[in-house]
C-alpha cells in the first residue's frame, strides 16, 4: 500500500527554516535537476512578521509527483536566468484547499480560492502570495499536450464537466492514498494526466468557439453600421436592438483592436465615407455640408473639426487637393 512521506520545519530554528523549506520544495515537490537549480533564483518571504512554518506530504501516482503543502503566510517568487526547453519544463497543477492565494505569471494574474484549480508553467518565472497561509494539493505533471502551451488562462474551470472530474479525482487520490497499491496508483496518475489534457483541449475549443462567435457578431455589427451610416438616429441602443443583444454585450463583443469605442468607430466610418465623396469627381457639384449631412453629421462645424483632426486638412482643402491630383 502507498504511504505519503512528510517533512516539516518545526524541528529547525527560525533562522534555518526558509533555507530548509526551499530544499524541501526543490527535492520533494519539484525534484529539480542540478542544472536547472543553477539557473533558478527563488525568494521565500514570511509575511505578517510571523515565524515561518511549513509541512509537506509527498508521494507519487505512478510517474506523477503528488504532494500536499501547508504553510504560514508567505510570498514566494521563482526566476530563471534563461528559458527552459519544453522537455525540462513540467507543469504544476494546484488545487487550493483552504485560504486564498494570488498567482502571477507571464503578465497574467489569478486569485485562487478554496476548491479552485490553477496550472503553472515551471519553465517560466512566477510569483505567489498567500496572505493568510495556504493549503494546496499539488501535482507536478510532465508530457502535457500542446493545449497547455496555448492556454491563455492560469485558472482551470472545475465547476462542471471534466474539470469537476479532475478536481474530484485529485481529492480522492489524496484521501484514499493509503489504500492504493502501485498498479492502481499508476492508473490514477495516468487518469489525472488524461483528464487534465482533455480539460485543456476543451478549454481551448471553448475559447476558439467564443472567439468565432465574437467574430461573427462583430461582423454583423459592422455590417449593420455600414448600411445605416447615413441615419442620424444610429444610436448604440438602436444597434443593440438590431443585433439582439444588450448595450453592455454590444460594447464587450465589439472591442475595437485599436482601443476605440463603438461610437468612435461609427464616427471614423462616417468620416471615411465623407472623404470618399470629397475625392469622387461624381460628387463635385455637391456641397461639403450636403456630403457631411448625408453621412449622419448634423453640424457642419463639428464635421469640419473632426475631419481636420482625422485627415490633417479642412474638408475644402482636402477636396481641392484631390481635384488637383486627378488633373495631374
Secondary structure, 3 states (H helix, E strand, C coil): CCCCEEEECCCCCHHHHHHHHHHHHHHHHHCCCHHHHCCEEEEEEECCCCCCCEEEEEEEECCEEEEEEEECCEEEEEEECCCCCHHHCCEEEEEEEECCEEEEECCEEEEECCCCEEEEECCCCEEEEECCCEEEEEEEECCCCHHHHHCCCCEECCCCHHHHHHHHHHHHHHHCHHHCCHHHHHHHHHHHHHHHHHHHHHHHHHHHHHHHHHHHHHHHHHHHHHHCCCCCCCCHHHHHHHCCCCHHHHHHHHCCCCCCCHHHHHHHHHHHHHHHHHHCHHHCCCCHHHHHHHCCCCCHHHHHHHHHHHHCCCHHHHHHHHHHHHHC
